[in-house]
Amino acid sequence: VRVAQAAIDHGLDIRGSIIFVGAEPLTERRKRFIESAGVKVYPRYVATETGFIGAACPNGSHPDEMHLYLDRLALIQRERATTIGKCKVNSFLFTTLSANTGKVMFNTEIGDFGTVTSKPCGCMFGKLGMNVHLSGVRSHDKLTGEGMTLLGSELDDIVGSLIEKAGGCPDDYQFWETEDENGLSRLKIAISPALHTLNERDFKEAVLRKLCDKNPGTTITSQIWQQADMLHIVRAHPEITKGFKMLPIIKNPQVCSREE
């Protein structure tokens, strides 16, 4: 998204280029914006533990539809409750079939879920027999933005302690994953307007500072998020859900249904 934005802003002609994207979901909005610069964009699914998991399907009906590398991995799903809240998701369990993967795994969970379908396809991967398709891939216990991944529990611990110090309770805040008009990720922390003494700018700085001090991984995340203006504080009453602290970008009933 940022490459496409820079090309548009500076009048650079990058038409005909191909961009492979990962780390964050390729949503319809992101895909549309990147393609507005005249480039083709394809998702790929990679994890440290497994290496390559999925390759883009050019015939897919979803922006992030991919073929599972069946020569490297086997995949099943199980329904489980998320760590943040207790919503039910169909989590991926991977078994490695190749000696070239990062780890030997047997029905191992790496924190992702999504939609799995089997269907024939006319693209090269389909002709090779890789007929298992993945789409809507998301992380159920991790927050991802600007290419940085953070365990939701780590951020929840920091924000929860700061809210408590401000005189609030666990129901006084909520995380909202959103996108701006160009498809850039934004993480909003919605804080109840009832906390009158809380200063939004000071609160944001405190969150980033505590992230920076936690460990080397969160230090990098804090620095990148600060440079990219990833984190935003809004005053709003948290929306009622079935115990889900994070409102996902796509309000999929499979992920979490709201109580009226």
N, C-alpha and C positions, 0 to 999 in steps of 0.2 A: 504494500500500500504506500509506504513512504517513498519507494523508488518511483512509482507511478506519479505520486504527487510532485516529487522534485522535477520529473521530466515535464509535467504540465506547467508548473510554475516558471521554469526556466526556458520553456519553448524548445525542449530537446526532442528530436524525433527518434523514438525507440521502437517504432512500429516494426513488426516482424520478429521481435525478440520473444523468447520463451522464458517464463519464470516458474521455477518449482518452489512450492511453499510447504512449510511444515510448522511444527511447534504450536500454532494456533489454528482453530477451525477455519476452513475456507468457506465462509458464509456467502449467500447470494449477493449481499451488498458489497462485500469485499471483492468478490469475483467481478461484479459489474464495474466497480470503480477501476480496478487494475486493467481490465480490458478497454476502458475508455481511453487509455494511453496507446492503444493499438497493439497490445501484446497479448500473447496467449498465456494462460496461467493454469498450472496443473498441480493438484495436491499430491503429497506423498506422506506416508505414515512410517515413522521411524522411532524406535526406542533404544535407549542405551543397552538394555538387557538383551534385546532380540536382534538389533540391527533393523534392516528393512522389513516392514510388515505389509504395507500395501502400496500399489502403484496406481496412478490415475487411470480412470477409464474414460476415453474420449467420447464414448457413447452413453455416458451416465446421465440419469435423469435428475441427479442431485449434484450441487456444486462440488461436494467433497467425495463423490463416489469413487471407490477404488477397488481394485482386484487384490485379494489376499494372496500373498506368495505361498502357494500350497506346497512348493518344493522345499520351503524353509520352515513352515510352521503349520501346526494344526490348531484349530480354535473351537472352543465351546463357550457357552454362556451359562451363568447362574444368576438367579435373582438374589440380590443382597441389599442391605440397608446402608445408606451412606453414613460416613462419620459425622459430617455436619448435618444435623437433623437425622431423621431415620426414614428417608424416602427410598422407595424401591427402584432399583435400576438393574438392567441385565448386563452384568459386568463381564468383560472379556477374560477368558482363561486360556493362556497360550502354552503349547507344548512344542519344544524345538525339535526339528527333524534334520537339521544340518549341523555339521561340525564347525561352521563358520559364524555361528551366532555368538553373542557376547557371553551368554551363560547357558548352562544346561537347565532346561525348565520342564516341569511336568505339571500341567494344569495350574499354571502360575498366574496370579493376578497382578497387573501393573497399574491399576487405578483408572482404567478407561472403560467406557461402555459405548454402545451405539447400536445400529441396525445391521443385521446380517441377513443377506438373501442369497439364494442360489438360482442362477439363471444363465442361459447361454448368451454369448456375446460375440459379435463379429469382429471385434478388435483383435490385435495380435495376442494379447493375454488370454482372451477367450478362446482363440484357436489353439492355444497351448494347453487348454484344459483347466485354466484357472477360473472356474465359474462361480466362485464365492465372492460376493460383493460386500463391501463395507461402506456405510454412510452415516452421517450424523454422529461422528466420533467425538466424544467429549470426555473430560476427566471429571469423575464424580467427587473426588476428595482433594483436587488440586485447583489452584487459580493460575491461569496462564495469561500473560500480557506482555507485549513488546518482546516476544521470544523467551521470556523468563517464566519459569514455573515455580510456584510456591505452594506448599501444603496449606490447605485451607485452615487446618487446625493451628498452624503457626500464627497466621494473621488473626484468627479468632481469639487466641490467647492474648495477643497484644492489645487489640481493640477492646476486648472485654475488660481487661484490667484498667485501661484508661477511662472507659465509661464508668466503671465502678468508682474510681477516684473522683470523677466528676459528680458523683451522687446518683448515678443511674443504675439500672438493672439490666439483665441479659435481654429483656424484651424492648430495650430502648434503642437498639441498632440493628441493622441488616445490611448485607452486602448485595449490591446489584451489579451484575456484569452487563455492560452496555456497549454499543458502538456509536461513534459519531457519524456524521453524514457521509464521511469518506470510508467508513468501515474500520477505523482505528479503534482498538480496544480501549475501554475506559472502565475502571473499577470505581463504583460509587459506594460510599459508606453513608447510608441513610441513618440519621440520628434524630431521635424524637425532639421536637421543638420544646418539649417540657424542660429540657436541660438548659435553663436560661443562662447559666454562668459559663457554658462551654464556648470557647472561641474556635471557630472552624479552622482558621489558618494555623493557630497554635496546635490544634489537635492533629492536623495533617502532618505538620513537622514532627510532632512527637511520635506518630506511627512510623514514619520513615526513619527517624533516628533510632528507635527501638529495633526496627528491622535491620538497620545497619550494624547494630551492636550484637545481634543474636549469634550469627555464625558467618563464615566466609561466603556461603551460598546466598544467604539473605542480604549480605552486604552488597553484593553485585546487583541483586534484584532491586534493592532500595535505590542504588545510584542510577540504574537504568530507568526505573519508574519515575524518579525525580526529574531526570533530563527530558523524558518523554511526556511529562505531565499526565501520567497514567491514573493517578489517584485523585479522586474528587470527594469532597464532603458536601452533602446536601441535607437540608432540614426537612424531614418528612417522617410521618408515622410509618413504622415498618408494616408491610402488608401481612395479613393473616394467612399463614400457610400451615400445613400439617407438620410443624416442627422443623421446616427447612430454613436454615439461616441464609442460604444463598438463592437468589432468584436467577435462574438461568436465562441466557439470551433468548433461547427458543422455548416458549412455554409449552412443552410437550407433556401431555397428560401421563405418558409413561414415566416421565421424570418425577413430576410432582403435581398433584392436583390441589387447587386452592379450596379452602372452605369458604362458602358464601357467608 
